[in-house]
Amino acid sequence: MRKSFYTWLMTERNPKSQAPKAILADLAFHEPTFPKHTDNFDEVSRFLEEHASFSFNLGDFDQIWEEYEGH
């Protein structure tokens, strides 16, 4: 099993960066209910759409997910 999306995303944290991936990583880090143990696109996408305390461009999320799948 590959590492969870959250675990992979945390390697991209850089609070000084304005890159969408770094921004999402920082937002997810500070979101206590972010789904940390999944590698399921629908679960993470649904969380971002319906439950996150922050808003994030879902088009950017789709591109980040594609990079995650390619790692």
C-alpha positions as semicolon CSV with decimal commas, in nm:
position;residue;x (nm);y (nm);z (nm)
1;M;0,000;0,000;0,000
2;R;0,130;0,344;-0,085
3;K;0,162;0,611;0,180
4;S;-0,145;0,815;0,257
5;F;-0,210;1,136;0,069
6;Y;-0,163;1,333;0,391
7;T;0,174;1,172;0,465
8;W;0,293;1,246;0,111
9;L;0,152;1,600;0,126
10;M;0,337;1,677;0,450
11;T;0,667;1,638;0,261
12;E;0,558;1,944;0,059
13;R;0,499;2,178;0,355
14;N;0,663;2,515;0,314
15;P;0,474;2,797;0,488
16;K;0,673;3,056;0,290
17;S;0,573;2,913;-0,048
18;Q;0,277;3,032;-0,251
19;A;0,265;2,711;-0,455
20;P;-0,080;2,546;-0,434
21;K;0,071;2,218;-0,309
22;A;0,255;2,394;-0,024
23;I;-0,055;2,594;0,065
24;L;-0,272;2,281;0,079
25;A;-0,007;2,103;0,287
26;D;-0,005;2,383;0,541
27;L;-0,385;2,403;0,554
28;A;-0,413;2,025;0,597
29;F;-0,150;2,030;0,872
30;H;-0,360;2,276;1,073
31;E;-0,691;2,093;1,005
32;P;-0,748;1,840;1,287
33;T;-1,017;1,647;1,098
34;F;-0,825;1,608;0,770
35;P;-0,839;1,238;0,663
36;K;-0,480;1,146;0,743
37;H;-0,479;0,772;0,675
38;T;-0,634;0,738;0,331
39;D;-0,511;0,718;-0,024
40;N;-0,866;0,741;-0,163
41;F;-0,934;1,036;-0,393
42;D;-1,309;1,047;-0,324
43;E;-1,261;1,054;0,052
44;V;-1,016;1,343;0,044
45;S;-1,208;1,532;-0,224
46;R;-1,537;1,495;-0,035
47;F;-1,367;1,621;0,281
48;L;-1,236;1,930;0,101
49;E;-1,577;2,001;-0,053
50;E;-1,796;1,938;0,250
51;H;-1,606;1,940;0,579
52;A;-1,285;2,141;0,565
53;S;-1,270;2,458;0,773
54;F;-1,082;2,619;0,482
55;S;-1,157;2,661;0,114
56;F;-0,919;2,539;-0,153
57;N;-0,934;2,544;-0,532
58;L;-1,045;2,194;-0,629
59;G;-0,886;2,227;-0,972
60;D;-0,552;2,272;-0,795
61;F;-0,636;1,975;-0,573
62;D;-0,696;1,758;-0,882
63;Q;-0,351;1,849;-1,018
64;I;-0,188;1,782;-0,681
65;W;-0,362;1,444;-0,663
66;E;-0,229;1,351;-1,009
67;E;0,123;1,428;-0,886
68;Y;0,058;1,216;-0,576
69;E;-0,053;0,924;-0,792
70;G;0,261;0,956;-1,001
71;H;0,507;0,948;-0,711
